[in-house]
């Protein structure tokens, strides 16, 4: 039987991680996978997480199962962080998921169950696991223009044009709530409003992937677009991740939120979400979810977590500004100014695959082949090295 298996396409971010590990050079620089690193190159456990873990160790009396949709307190706490007061609780169905990836996968299954004919529209480009998961679940996909290679900003007219021309009522539009991955280029709030009007007019359903809340302009600022969409659209799906903003990558802590048009639909939506959990993995992991709940519900832990997250955010902004400055000096132009304008962990540099390979060969700098670089993989010492490599590669 197993001899019938076909080789599966490689995930390019995972392949890059392996190539980086295998490189023996000591001065290599990892700008690949989206993991935050501090100036010492470490991905620390956040202070509030450590404190919550200690409290949990003392207080926890059982490892028995939680609910199939996870602990309701986790759902309430994380949906509150993402949605604020933008949606009535009665319209909200929630299910804890193993990470943001789990939430995206479960959203795809929910769409398949509700409307197998739906096409899911993706930004060009998007996180490579989006199309991979949708293909695996068996949903049709379409693409809308998103990144303008000339300005390194959003091609908003192209985006609207493509959605208008291609999407049919009942289709789903996958959107990045903030900190677009892989480009770092984001819509403005007036553009989000325009997009909402279009989705309403065409009868489209937004699926928002929000994996970097707090990494862009701040916790509330980064959730503003998601809240705007959720409060205006009849139905919205939201996949949230705590991997980055709580730094608990390996704990697999995510949440799928499904907002129904009317409160009397919510029980059925919830029952479907719960059933999908049972079919896919039964009970979701709880350790990370519990830590997140403890932090969000405790004033002191929450304040400390917010303060550390803000340090992380400002650190990345500082690195963006430093890199843009170094490149301005080397290129004698402002054409890399977009790096300081982008938000989140990533920026798409706009380099060719050959230029990306040259930076890797000559300097041991690893970025994804489409020239996505993880800003958090840099520090004040490595920024000039990267700037020099970019200049030498002729980007
Ligand atoms: C990334 O885009 O690098 C992260 O979201 C990690 C991953 O799973 O790909």
Boltz pocket constraint, residues with backbone or C-beta under 6 A from the ligand:
constraints:
  - pocket:
      binder: B
      contacts: [[A, 13], [A, 32], [A, 33], [A, 34], [A, 35], [A, 127], [A, 129], [A, 181]]
      max_distance: 6.0
